[in-house]
Amino acid sequence: MGGYISSSVPPPTAGEALPAHNNNKGDVIVIPIDHSPHSEAAFQWYIQHLHRPENTVRLIHCYEFKINPKWTDIKAVTGTTTIAQELQQTKATAKLLIEQYEAQLQKYKIMGSVHTEFSTTPGEMVIDCVSRFRGDHVVMGSRGLGMVRRTILGSVSQYVIEHSIVPVTVIPPKSGSSKYF
């Protein structure tokens, strides 16, 4: 039977001495999450195909907040809201996501935790979390961007595949169709 670790348990910090390997019997699985169905599909795929009771799951959410270098004041207006209001809304949305996935961990009796990270580069944040949490495997969803859009917009999953030192499983979108634009 798995246990549950609340997100209130602080993650290891960058300067903290960590063992060269995990001290638990199972693997540490890192699953990046957001509000998309692609994240939910990756989590469900993990449960159905890879989960073992001794594994520990680290669900990580990168809340992105695009900062314009021209903004010099937290009260600057971006459209109809201030930067501070947008940041508060982003944090509130992240809190709902954390609660949703904490409930999933409890429901399936999975040992693990949900963490939020602030970053302007989600791919780098995933790689950093794999290192900090001593991850053994990454399971993540893919938005299914076409070749042109992926080249222009970039792809978090592609970045993680290219920079990870542990295996990465990317769950494709359910449509299964190739997109080129």
KAGI-V311285 format. One record per helix or strand. SS is the DSSP state (@ for helix, = for strand). FROM is the first residue (numbers start at 1). TO is the last residue. If there is no record, write none. Layout:
ss=SS from=FROM to=TO
ss=SS from=FROM to=TO
//
This chain:
ss== from=28 to=33
ss=@ from=37 to=49
ss== from=56 to=63
ss== from=77 to=78
ss== from=81 to=82
ss=@ from=83 to=107
ss== from=111 to=118
ss=@ from=122 to=132
ss== from=137 to=141
ss=@ from=147 to=153
ss=@ from=156 to=163
ss== from=167 to=171
//
